[in-house]
Amino acid sequence: MTRIAVLSDIHGNLPALQAVIDDMAQFDVDQVVVAGDIINWGPFNREVMEIVLERRWTVIRGNNEYYMLDYATPRQPDSWGGYTMPPWLHEQVRPYESIIAGWPDTIQLRYRDAPPIRVFHGYPDYPWDTVHPLTPLETVCDRFAQIHERYVITAHSHLWLDDDFDRWRIFNSGTVGAPLDGTEGATYMMLDGDHTGWKATFRRVIYNVAPVLREFERQDFIGRIGKGGQLVMKEFETGRLWLYPFKIWQRERFGGVFIHDADITDAMIEEYMAVDHEQYMPPQYRRSNWRPMPVG
């Protein structure tokens, strides 16, 4: 039997990653695989990169690595022009740019005693969206049409997944660094494989989020990226989406006008915090659709 530990969406959260490493120490793991989004959002990007590289884990890129590689280049989408977080990210991980540039977007894990597994962050060739528990079957069949492996590891949603979609068994380990289902702790997944296939066991590890918030304050995160930084920090505090629903509320409130991150005001944040932001959540993140993780 082969046992691998699957981590994803660490998002620069060092205390969460350290808690996962401590928890993994009790298991005999053949390989650790990180399914993208090692950096960005959290404040310990350099420290997290150092750990991942020192331990020689198997890594692919996620969409947040593209903020490092494509920001302020001709590849940058026009919509990124108002973003204030990428310059802050670049300052932290610029020494690792060439390493991140060489990471693959997808890999195939191929062990002698178990079926091959395909790993990508979102959808094949598109790390900005992914399968989640509410994804229609026809969408999966269309986006996975060229995926020949039976077993697939994906990430990006920060929501656990261990389900059959047509001919694919799709796994998502959740998130090490930024839970969005209102629960505490870092989550990751053990996969045990043999000739019969792969079976998942999910792990949730409680850690202290206070050092994350203190590091944001030490770096003057809100002063650096603007008032939207308050909502990023609130996501770490509460384990829920805040910034993305704010963007949806903002477009509705201001008649579709795009407001740059640097132009978000305290008054906007205060008004938004007074509304029921659940209505601006994508359906998969609403409380009514939460699925308790089967923690092993």
C-alpha positions in Angstrom: 0.0 0.0 0.0 1.1 3.6 -0.7 0.1 6.4 1.6 0.3 10.0 0.5 -0.6 13.2 2.4 -2.4 15.8 0.3 -2.2 19.5 1.3 -3.6 22.4 -0.6 -4.4 26.1 -0.2 -1.8 26.9 2.5 -2.0 30.6 1.6 0.9 31.8 3.6 -0.4 30.5 6.9 2.6 29.3 8.8 0.9 28.4 12.1 -1.6 26.2 10.2 1.1 24.5 8.2 3.2 23.8 11.3 0.1 22.3 13.0 -0.4 20.0 10.0 3.3 19.0 9.9 3.1 18.1 13.6 0.0 16.0 13.0 1.5 14.2 10.0 4.4 13.1 12.1 2.3 10.3 13.6 1.8 8.6 10.2 4.0 6.7 7.9 3.7 8.8 4.8 5.4 7.9 1.5 5.0 11.3 -0.1 3.5 14.8 0.5 1.7 16.4 -2.4 0.7 20.1 -2.3 -2.1 20.9 -4.8 -1.4 24.6 -5.3 -1.9 28.0 -3.6 1.1 27.8 -1.3 1.4 31.6 -1.2 -0.8 34.7 -1.0 -3.6 35.9 1.3 -1.8 35.0 4.5 1.2 36.9 5.8 3.9 34.2 6.1 4.6 33.6 2.4 8.4 33.5 2.6 8.4 31.2 5.6 5.9 28.8 4.0 7.9 28.7 0.8 11.0 27.8 2.8 9.4 24.8 4.5 7.9 23.4 1.3 11.2 23.7 -0.6 13.3 22.3 2.3 11.1 19.3 2.6 11.1 18.6 -1.1 7.4 18.0 -1.3 5.7 17.4 -4.7 4.1 20.7 -5.7 1.9 22.2 -8.4 0.9 25.8 -9.1 -2.5 27.2 -8.1 -4.1 30.4 -9.2 -2.4 32.4 -6.4 1.0 31.5 -7.8 -0.1 33.3 -11.0 -0.4 36.5 -9.0 3.3 36.1 -8.5 4.2 35.2 -12.1 1.9 37.3 -14.2 1.2 40.5 -12.3 2.8 43.6 -14.0 3.6 41.5 -17.1 1.9 41.6 -20.5 0.0 38.4 -19.4 -1.8 40.3 -16.6 -5.5 40.5 -17.2 -7.0 44.0 -17.3 -9.1 43.2 -14.2 -5.9 42.9 -12.1 -5.1 46.6 -12.6 -6.8 47.6 -9.4 -5.4 44.9 -7.2 -3.2 46.0 -4.3 -2.1 42.7 -2.8 0.3 41.4 -5.6 3.0 44.1 -4.9 2.9 43.1 -1.2 3.2 39.4 -2.2 6.1 40.1 -4.6 8.1 41.7 -1.8 7.9 38.5 0.3 8.6 35.8 -2.3 10.5 37.5 -5.1 13.6 35.4 -4.3 11.5 32.3 -5.2 10.1 33.6 -8.5 12.2 31.4 -10.8 11.4 28.3 -8.7 7.6 29.0 -8.8 7.9 29.7 -12.6 9.2 26.1 -13.0 6.4 24.4 -11.1 4.0 22.4 -13.2 0.3 23.1 -13.4 -0.6 19.4 -13.3 1.1 16.1 -12.5 0.3 12.4 -12.7 1.2 10.4 -9.5 2.1 6.9 -10.7 2.9 4.3 -8.0 3.5 0.7 -8.8 0.9 -0.7 -6.4 -2.0 1.7 -7.1 -3.9 3.4 -10.0 -2.5 6.7 -11.4 -3.8 9.9 -10.0 -4.1 13.2 -11.9 -3.5 16.4 -9.8 -4.4 19.9 -10.7 -5.5 22.9 -8.7 -8.9 23.8 -10.3 -10.0 22.4 -13.6 -7.6 21.1 -16.2 -5.7 24.0 -17.7 -7.8 26.5 -15.6 -6.9 27.1 -11.9 -9.5 29.8 -11.3 -12.5 27.5 -10.7 -13.0 23.9 -9.6 -15.4 21.1 -8.8 -17.3 21.4 -5.5 -20.2 19.5 -4.0 -22.8 21.5 -6.0 -21.1 21.3 -9.4 -23.5 19.9 -12.0 -22.4 16.5 -13.4 -22.6 17.8 -17.0 -20.0 20.5 -16.1 -17.6 17.9 -14.7 -18.0 15.7 -17.8 -17.3 18.6 -20.1 -14.3 20.0 -18.2 -12.8 16.5 -17.5 -13.4 15.1 -20.9 -9.6 14.7 -21.6 -8.8 13.3 -18.2 -8.2 9.6 -18.5 -7.3 8.8 -14.9 -10.1 7.4 -12.7 -8.7 9.3 -9.6 -8.3 13.0 -9.5 -7.0 15.4 -6.8 -8.2 19.0 -7.1 -8.2 22.0 -4.8 -9.1 25.8 -4.9 -12.6 25.7 -3.4 -11.3 25.1 0.2 -14.1 22.6 0.5 -13.5 18.9 1.1 -14.6 16.4 -1.6 -14.6 12.7 -1.9 -17.3 11.9 -4.5 -17.9 10.1 -7.8 -18.7 12.2 -10.8 -19.5 9.9 -13.6 -16.2 7.9 -14.2 -14.0 10.0 -12.0 -13.4 9.8 -8.3 -12.6 13.4 -7.2 -10.8 14.3 -4.0 -10.3 17.7 -2.4 -8.4 17.9 0.8 -10.0 21.2 1.9 -7.5 23.9 3.0 -4.6 24.1 5.3 -4.5 27.8 5.6 -7.9 29.5 5.0 -11.1 27.6 5.9 -14.2 29.0 4.3 -16.9 26.7 5.8 -17.1 28.4 9.2 -15.1 25.8 11.0 -11.8 26.0 12.9 -8.5 24.5 12.0 -6.3 23.3 9.1 -7.5 20.4 7.0 -5.6 17.9 4.9 -6.1 14.4 3.6 -4.4 11.0 3.7 -4.9 8.9 0.6 -4.2 5.1 0.9 -3.8 3.3 -2.4 -3.5 -0.3 -3.5 -4.6 -2.4 -6.5 -8.3 -1.8 -5.5 -8.0 2.0 -5.7 -7.6 5.0 -3.4 -9.4 5.8 -0.2 -9.4 9.1 1.6 -9.1 10.0 5.3 -9.6 13.6 6.2 -7.7 15.3 9.1 -8.6 18.6 10.9 -6.0 20.2 13.1 -6.8 23.1 15.4 -4.2 25.9 15.6 -4.0 29.3 17.1 -4.9 32.0 14.5 -3.7 34.9 16.7 -0.1 34.9 15.4 -1.5 35.2 11.9 -3.4 38.3 12.8 -0.5 39.8 14.7 1.8 39.3 11.7 -0.8 41.1 9.5 -0.6 44.0 12.0 3.2 43.9 12.2 3.4 44.3 8.4 0.8 47.1 8.4 -1.3 44.9 6.0 -4.3 47.3 5.9 -2.0 50.3 5.4 -0.3 48.5 2.5 -3.2 47.0 0.6 -6.1 49.2 1.7 -9.3 48.8 3.7 -10.1 45.5 1.9 -7.4 44.1 4.1 -9.8 44.2 7.0 -12.0 41.6 5.2 -9.0 39.4 4.4 -8.1 39.3 8.1 -11.8 38.7 9.0 -11.7 35.6 6.8 -8.9 34.2 8.9 -10.7 35.1 12.1 -14.0 33.5 11.1 -13.3 30.9 8.5 -15.8 32.4 6.1 -15.6 34.4 2.8 -15.8 38.1 3.3 -13.9 39.9 0.5 -15.5 38.1 -2.5 -19.1 38.7 -1.3 -18.1 42.3 -0.6 -17.1 42.7 -4.3 -20.5 41.3 -5.4 -22.3 43.6 -2.9 -20.2 46.5 -4.1 -21.1 46.1 -7.7 -24.8 45.9 -6.8 -24.6 48.8 -4.4 -22.8 51.1 -6.8 -24.6 50.2 -10.0 -21.9 47.9 -11.5 -19.1 50.5 -11.2 -15.7 48.9 -10.6 -14.0 50.2 -7.5 -10.3 49.7 -7.2 -9.0 48.1 -4.0 -7.2 51.3 -3.0 -10.5 53.2 -3.2 -12.4 51.1 -0.7 -13.4 53.2 2.2 -14.3 52.7 5.9 -17.8 53.7 5.1 -18.2 51.0 2.5 -16.9 48.4 4.8 -19.2 49.6 7.6 -22.2 49.5 5.4 -21.4 46.1 4.0 -20.9 44.7 7.5 -24.4 45.8 8.4 -26.1 43.7 5.7 -26.7 39.9 5.7 -23.7 39.0 3.6 -24.9 35.4 3.2 -27.0 36.5 0.3 -23.8 37.5 -1.6 -22.1 34.2 -1.0 -21.7 31.7 -3.9 -24.1 28.9 -3.0 -21.4 26.3 -2.1 -20.3 28.6 0.8 -23.7 29.3 2.3 -24.5 27.7 5.6 -27.5 25.9 4.2 -25.1 23.9 1.9 -22.4 23.0 4.4 -21.3 19.4 4.7 -19.6 18.3 7.9 -16.1 16.9 7.1 -15.8 13.2 8.0 -12.7 13.6 10.1 -10.6 10.5 10.7 
